[in-house]
Amino acid sequence: MANESLNTTGQTEEVRSNKLTFEDQVIKKIAGIASNEVQGILSMSGGFMSGLTDRLRSTEDITKGVGAEVGERQVALDLRVIVEYGKNIPTIFQETVAKIKKAIGDMTGLEVVEVNMHVEDVMTRAEFEAKSKNNEAAEEKTSRELK
């Protein structure tokens, strides 16, 4: 319920006392989780610096590859993804947009007004899994060397 106060001209104006806001990271996390539920997206891609920081962490950052601009009522998102070879990318994009809009809308009440998806690579599932295993081995080696 809004409070009322008098301004300098003696007119009543509405003063809002309640406000709900979200950190960009929260919106990025919701979008990242929703994107990972889409068949055909092998991974979110965060570029070189993100890859370096992931090697120093024990778990992958769910917000990797997700950029967000969050306003009071609306959200715009940029996604960077690796897609499975042989899959229909426009269909994957449409499903991703639908899942993200639903998840963010249901959880926050914010309207997703723009989703841009940049496909950085396509890989077969076998190629992706082999690369992931190589990255895990490199992470373990780096972790041992840092200790």
Backbone bond lengths (Angstrom), bond angles and torsions (degrees), N, CA, C in turn:
res aa  C-N    CA-C-N  psi(-1)  N-CA   C-N-CA  omega(-1)  CA-C   N-CA-C  phi
1 M - - - 1.438 - - 1.520 107.99 -
2 A 1.317 117.32 135.04 1.462 121.90 -176.85 1.518 110.26 -83.19
3 N 1.321 115.11 146.49 1.459 121.35 174.38 1.519 108.74 -90.16
4 E 1.306 117.64 158.82 1.454 120.88 175.81 1.516 108.97 -119.38
5 S 1.335 116.44 146.41 1.458 121.02 175.80 1.521 108.20 -143.55
6 L 1.331 116.08 163.67 1.460 120.99 178.34 1.510 108.66 -94.10
7 N 1.350 116.21 134.20 1.458 118.41 174.42 1.524 108.50 -91.41
8 T 1.319 117.91 -176.31 1.467 121.02 -173.96 1.520 113.54 -65.71
9 T 1.326 118.88 -19.28 1.466 120.68 179.38 1.525 111.77 -91.39
10 G 1.314 117.24 2.06 1.449 120.98 179.53 1.521 113.76 85.25
11 Q 1.344 118.17 0.90 1.458 120.98 179.09 1.526 109.74 -87.08
12 T 1.323 114.39 149.90 1.461 119.30 179.27 1.524 108.94 -82.45
13 E 1.329 116.26 135.56 1.463 120.55 175.30 1.521 108.82 -130.54
14 E 1.302 114.67 152.52 1.454 120.77 -177.74 1.524 109.74 -84.19
15 V 1.327 116.88 132.90 1.461 122.60 176.68 1.522 106.88 -116.48
16 R 1.292 115.50 122.22 1.463 119.53 -179.88 1.510 109.75 -90.05
17 S 1.304 115.36 134.05 1.453 118.84 -177.64 1.529 113.04 -114.05
18 N 1.314 118.43 -9.66 1.465 121.63 -178.54 1.513 110.24 -116.69
19 K 1.335 116.16 138.47 1.457 119.83 -178.62 1.523 109.49 -152.71
20 L 1.317 116.51 135.14 1.458 122.67 177.05 1.516 107.85 -112.77
21 T 1.327 116.78 126.07 1.460 121.44 178.46 1.529 109.11 -132.20
22 F 1.327 116.07 163.13 1.458 122.22 -178.65 1.522 109.87 -131.67
23 E 1.305 116.12 138.04 1.461 121.35 171.12 1.532 107.94 -66.87
24 D 1.318 116.52 147.20 1.469 120.46 176.93 1.527 110.81 -55.46
25 Q 1.345 117.00 -37.21 1.464 121.50 -178.51 1.523 111.99 -60.13
26 V 1.340 117.07 -34.94 1.465 120.73 179.43 1.525 109.88 -64.90
27 I 1.326 116.71 -46.06 1.465 121.48 179.77 1.529 109.94 -65.22
28 K 1.330 117.09 -41.44 1.458 121.03 178.44 1.530 111.16 -62.17
29 K 1.327 116.13 -39.52 1.464 120.46 -179.61 1.529 110.88 -66.27
30 I 1.328 117.14 -44.93 1.463 120.68 178.04 1.529 109.87 -59.91
31 A 1.335 116.82 -45.50 1.466 121.07 179.67 1.527 111.15 -64.29
32 G 1.325 117.19 -40.07 1.457 121.21 179.29 1.515 112.32 -63.99
33 I 1.336 116.72 -44.16 1.464 120.61 179.13 1.526 110.00 -65.01
34 A 1.336 117.23 -44.96 1.467 121.02 179.56 1.530 110.71 -61.47
35 S 1.323 117.69 -40.83 1.473 121.72 179.94 1.515 111.65 -65.59
36 N 1.319 116.67 -37.32 1.465 120.12 -179.46 1.520 112.53 -68.91
37 E 1.322 117.72 -14.02 1.463 121.59 177.45 1.530 112.30 -83.56
38 V 1.325 117.20 -7.95 1.465 121.17 -176.96 1.531 110.10 -86.68
39 Q 1.349 115.56 124.55 1.462 120.47 176.58 1.525 108.84 -66.01
40 G 1.324 116.32 131.97 1.460 121.16 178.50 1.517 112.67 108.97
41 I 1.326 117.57 -20.52 1.461 119.82 173.07 1.520 106.72 -90.41
42 L 1.322 115.87 114.61 1.457 120.50 -179.32 1.517 111.31 -80.90
43 S 1.333 116.00 -36.48 1.460 119.64 -177.26 1.516 110.01 -165.01
44 M 1.311 114.99 154.40 1.453 121.16 167.90 1.521 104.84 -87.05
45 S 1.303 117.49 142.59 1.451 121.83 -174.83 1.511 109.86 -117.23
46 G 1.315 116.25 129.78 1.453 119.16 -176.51 1.502 115.40 -112.26
47 G 1.303 117.59 7.38 1.452 119.64 179.48 1.520 112.26 83.22
48 F 1.312 116.48 -174.68 1.455 123.58 -171.94 1.526 113.10 -63.25
49 M 1.328 117.89 -50.06 1.468 120.67 -176.76 1.524 111.02 -64.14
50 S 1.312 117.33 -40.10 1.460 120.53 178.71 1.526 109.97 -63.77
51 G 1.318 116.39 -39.48 1.457 120.22 178.30 1.520 111.66 -62.79
52 L 1.328 117.35 -38.78 1.460 120.86 177.58 1.524 111.40 -64.19
53 T 1.320 116.83 -46.15 1.460 119.05 -178.54 1.516 111.08 -68.48
54 D 1.338 118.27 -32.84 1.461 120.34 177.26 1.526 110.67 -64.21
55 R 1.321 117.21 -33.36 1.462 119.67 179.63 1.522 111.28 -67.50
56 L 1.326 116.81 -25.87 1.458 120.31 -179.53 1.520 112.28 -88.22
57 R 1.313 117.97 -8.22 1.466 122.80 178.24 1.517 109.61 -105.58
58 S 1.323 115.51 157.45 1.455 118.54 178.73 1.522 112.17 -84.64
59 T 1.326 118.30 -20.39 1.463 120.58 -179.99 1.515 110.39 -126.37
60 E 1.324 115.68 152.76 1.459 121.06 179.65 1.523 110.29 -75.31
61 D 1.300 116.40 141.12 1.460 122.87 178.95 1.521 109.35 -79.00
62 I 1.327 117.09 118.56 1.470 122.03 -177.59 1.533 111.36 -65.83
63 T 1.331 117.63 -20.13 1.465 120.63 -179.11 1.524 112.18 -89.48
64 K 1.319 117.11 -2.56 1.469 121.15 178.78 1.520 109.40 -58.34
65 G 1.309 116.92 131.61 1.459 121.02 178.27 1.515 114.20 84.57
66 V 1.337 117.36 6.18 1.465 120.97 -179.54 1.525 108.91 -119.98
67 G 1.324 116.01 123.48 1.459 122.24 172.58 1.518 108.37 -111.70
68 A 1.330 116.93 141.46 1.465 119.73 -177.33 1.520 111.26 -138.05
69 E 1.320 114.68 139.25 1.457 122.34 168.54 1.518 105.48 -115.67
70 V 1.326 116.09 115.30 1.458 120.97 -173.88 1.520 109.44 -113.40
71 G 1.335 114.95 121.35 1.456 120.79 174.95 1.516 110.02 -101.93
72 E 1.318 116.45 -166.92 1.465 120.08 179.84 1.521 111.90 -71.08
73 R 1.345 116.76 -30.85 1.468 120.11 -176.76 1.518 114.36 -130.15
74 Q 1.337 116.98 -11.82 1.461 120.11 -173.45 1.527 111.33 -133.91
75 V 1.334 113.88 158.31 1.460 121.98 -178.61 1.526 109.13 -134.31
76 A 1.320 116.49 140.42 1.464 122.77 170.65 1.526 107.19 -122.97
77 L 1.320 116.39 136.86 1.462 121.24 -175.13 1.519 112.20 -126.73
78 D 1.318 115.46 145.84 1.460 123.57 172.14 1.523 107.13 -123.05
79 L 1.336 116.70 126.21 1.459 122.11 -179.32 1.519 109.61 -117.41
80 R 1.329 115.94 141.84 1.455 122.53 173.98 1.523 105.79 -121.36
81 V 1.345 116.49 121.01 1.457 120.08 -171.02 1.524 113.14 -132.29
82 I 1.336 113.98 159.95 1.458 122.73 168.58 1.525 105.17 -113.62
83 V 1.335 116.03 125.39 1.458 121.91 -173.96 1.531 109.64 -109.05
84 E 1.330 115.04 147.31 1.456 121.18 178.45 1.534 110.41 -70.29
85 Y 1.332 115.37 130.54 1.461 121.61 179.33 1.521 110.36 -59.29
86 G 1.336 116.30 138.54 1.452 122.26 176.60 1.523 114.11 92.08
87 K 1.329 116.95 -7.27 1.465 120.74 -179.60 1.525 109.43 -90.77
88 N 1.333 116.72 155.45 1.457 122.52 179.74 1.532 109.25 -80.92
89 I 1.308 116.67 106.05 1.467 121.52 -173.39 1.536 112.44 -66.53
90 P 1.340 121.00 -41.89 1.467 118.76 176.67 1.537 112.77 -59.44
91 T 1.336 117.36 -36.82 1.459 120.65 177.36 1.529 110.57 -66.77
92 I 1.327 116.80 -42.13 1.464 121.69 177.02 1.528 109.76 -60.24
93 F 1.329 116.46 -43.04 1.468 121.23 179.74 1.532 110.31 -61.34
94 Q 1.332 116.85 -48.04 1.470 120.42 -179.44 1.526 111.72 -61.00
95 E 1.325 117.02 -42.66 1.467 120.78 178.93 1.530 110.99 -65.85
96 T 1.325 116.05 -39.65 1.465 120.62 178.75 1.521 110.61 -62.44
97 V 1.320 116.92 -47.33 1.474 121.34 179.25 1.526 109.92 -59.28
98 A 1.323 117.09 -46.21 1.471 120.88 -178.67 1.530 111.12 -61.67
99 K 1.334 117.46 -45.50 1.473 120.76 -178.99 1.527 111.44 -65.27
100 I 1.319 116.36 -41.70 1.466 120.01 -179.62 1.527 110.64 -65.80
101 K 1.333 116.80 -46.68 1.469 120.11 -179.74 1.527 111.04 -59.54
102 K 1.327 116.09 -42.45 1.466 119.84 -179.27 1.523 110.66 -66.69
103 A 1.329 117.40 -48.34 1.465 121.10 -177.40 1.528 111.37 -62.19
104 I 1.322 117.44 -47.88 1.467 120.20 -178.59 1.517 110.23 -67.86
105 G 1.330 117.42 -42.81 1.461 120.68 178.51 1.514 112.38 -61.39
106 D 1.340 116.66 -46.95 1.466 121.09 -178.79 1.526 112.06 -65.24
107 M 1.324 117.09 -40.15 1.461 120.39 -174.41 1.520 114.23 -84.21
108 T 1.341 116.66 -32.28 1.469 118.92 -172.64 1.519 114.34 -119.27
109 G 1.326 117.22 -21.48 1.459 120.55 -174.50 1.519 112.93 81.84
110 L 1.344 117.40 -0.73 1.460 121.20 178.67 1.525 110.17 -79.87
111 E 1.321 115.74 150.12 1.458 121.83 178.25 1.530 109.02 -96.66
112 V 1.320 116.49 126.82 1.464 121.35 175.59 1.520 106.69 -85.52
113 V 1.334 116.20 112.25 1.463 120.42 -174.95 1.523 112.78 -98.22
114 E 1.339 116.60 -15.03 1.464 119.12 -177.82 1.519 109.68 -155.88
115 V 1.329 115.47 132.82 1.463 121.68 172.17 1.525 106.86 -131.64
116 N 1.310 115.84 120.14 1.462 121.82 175.46 1.522 107.31 -112.17
117 M 1.329 116.81 128.01 1.461 120.70 178.84 1.518 108.97 -118.80
118 H 1.320 115.46 123.93 1.461 122.12 177.85 1.528 107.78 -108.74
119 V 1.335 116.07 119.13 1.463 120.83 178.82 1.523 107.24 -86.18
120 E 1.337 115.68 113.37 1.462 120.74 -177.95 1.521 113.02 -87.11
121 D 1.351 116.01 -25.22 1.460 118.45 -178.02 1.524 109.12 -162.72
122 V 1.314 116.18 158.18 1.455 122.93 168.49 1.523 106.59 -123.53
123 M 1.332 116.42 138.85 1.458 121.97 -179.41 1.517 108.70 -144.04
124 T 1.321 115.21 152.25 1.454 117.93 169.40 1.531 106.88 -72.15
125 R 1.312 116.04 158.78 1.468 119.19 179.43 1.536 110.11 -60.85
126 A 1.345 117.56 -40.16 1.468 121.66 179.79 1.529 110.76 -63.03
127 E 1.325 116.52 -43.21 1.459 121.44 178.75 1.533 110.46 -62.29
128 F 1.328 116.57 -43.84 1.458 121.95 179.63 1.530 111.07 -63.27
129 E 1.335 116.99 -45.87 1.463 120.76 -179.55 1.526 111.38 -64.15
130 A 1.340 117.20 -39.15 1.468 120.79 177.62 1.523 110.43 -64.42
131 K 1.332 116.74 -42.61 1.462 120.76 178.86 1.526 110.41 -65.18
132 S 1.330 117.12 -39.30 1.460 121.29 178.61 1.522 111.27 -62.66
133 K 1.348 116.35 -42.09 1.471 120.12 178.40 1.517 110.66 -63.65
134 N 1.335 116.84 -40.80 1.473 120.35 178.06 1.523 110.54 -63.34
135 N 1.344 117.15 -40.47 1.462 120.44 178.38 1.527 111.31 -65.46
136 E 1.345 117.25 -39.77 1.466 120.61 178.38 1.519 110.60 -62.54
137 A 1.330 116.90 -41.87 1.465 120.88 178.81 1.525 110.28 -63.35
138 A 1.327 116.57 -41.49 1.469 120.80 178.65 1.526 110.83 -65.23
139 E 1.349 116.86 -38.87 1.470 120.86 178.02 1.515 111.17 -62.95
140 E 1.337 116.58 -43.62 1.470 120.81 179.26 1.507 110.15 -61.85
141 K 1.334 117.59 -43.08 1.451 122.15 -179.42 1.522 109.70 -63.87
142 T 1.344 117.51 -45.34 1.465 121.78 179.15 1.530 110.59 -62.81
143 S 1.314 116.78 -41.12 1.453 121.41 179.92 1.529 110.77 -62.62
144 R 1.342 116.87 -43.09 1.476 120.36 178.41 1.516 110.25 -64.47
145 E 1.332 117.59 -38.89 1.464 121.14 -178.15 1.521 111.65 -69.24
146 L 1.320 117.60 -30.48 1.464 121.31 -179.74 1.525 112.51 -75.73
147 K 1.328 117.13 -20.27 1.477 120.51 -177.56 1.480 112.77 -80.14
